[in-house]
Amino acid sequence: MKTSMRTIVALPGEGIGPEVVDATCELLMGTGLPLKILTPPQGSPLPEATKRAAREADGVLFGAAGPSTSLVVAWLRWEMAAWAGVRPIRFFPGMRSPLADPDGIDYVLLRENSEGLYPGREGELAEIVRLLPNLSDRTGKTLKDFGTEGRFAVKVVTPRGAQRIARFACDLARRRQQRGKPGKITLVTKSNVLPRTDGLYDEIVGQVVREAGLPFEHFHVDDAARRLVRFPKAMDVVLCMNLYGDILSDLGAETAGGLGLAPSGNFGDGWAYFESVHGSAPDIAGKGIANPTATILSAALMLEHMGMSAEAQRLEAAVGHIYRDGKVLTPDQGGTARTRASCGCARSASRAATSPTCCRPARPTSW
Ligand code: NAD
């Protein structure tokens, strides 16, 4: 059966974002899949026409945000309410893990993307002291005891937010069970210090997972950090509150081999976009040496979401081949290859796994 043409909107962001997105788009076009890639103008904030194109597209691939494109990711993630951040942590043999025995690391870190301290509600301490002078911590110290010089940040959690991410985690765990994984959910909070806010997640997530009949465990974030290093293979679906997920996904990525390897898919109600976990990496931007793997694997998650599962699997298999082969690796993985060479190699590996139907010039369709 012939697959119909799908449209992807590619937004590069800044720093290494354009380098890894361009290379991944070349790779996608080179596979011969029926994909039309649009690269509408980015701007910060995003132009309305670009937002419309992204909303109408079958897939949205983002590069990386930096200081001048933070409004792009703010739209993709917060304004469009992509509340579930799916961040697979998976070791492919040949990746440069710092662990002695990383073979078999394969879990998903699920980050609640929309609550907690993000995207940042801050102010002057004097303002909140005026409003809530007697708000006290668990030792009885009130806000006014801090004086008025300083700043504050507000953490918000809701039962609705906790319930929907818990249900999402259960769906994910059940899908993993079908692939022979344990289907276990590990909840990460800091409810020993924040029994009301983080404690609400303990209560609600615990209840939803127990009702779903899935294996469940809970760790405080400090203990969880240690466990992700010491026992990563015991993890299956690690559900983290927003800030903890942000931090632990970099840690998890590093156990598999590095930040240049970690993809993500971000899902909301009727909305999804895909991006690497890493940022704009100003220290290596413009040098042509950024590892495109995280973006390629994000593109694989995007293809999966677009209903192209077999194609997504072939792309992942191509990445596996590159690392097993070990000949075309970027410097972060101990090689000397450049971003484009690494993507070119993935394209060849992916083509070898698909029918060689297309040799079109590897250029995304312009807006
Ligand atoms: P970063 O993720 O950009 O880089 C951290 C380190 O990892 C750097 O040494 C970098 O060279 C390395 N690295 C990252 N991606 C790599 C790749 N593909 N290949 C090889 N090495 C790679 O984090 P940072 O330096 O703390 O932040 C830089 C900017 O990115 C900041 O403005 C930050 O806010 C932003 N940021 C954006 C996102 C996002 O777009 N979702 C995520 C994290 C950080």
Residues whose N, C-alpha, C, O or C-beta is under 5 A from the ligand:
A	BS01	NAD	A64 A65 G66 P67 V73 L259 G260 S276 V277 H278 G279 S280 A281 P282 D283 I284 I289 A290 N291 D332
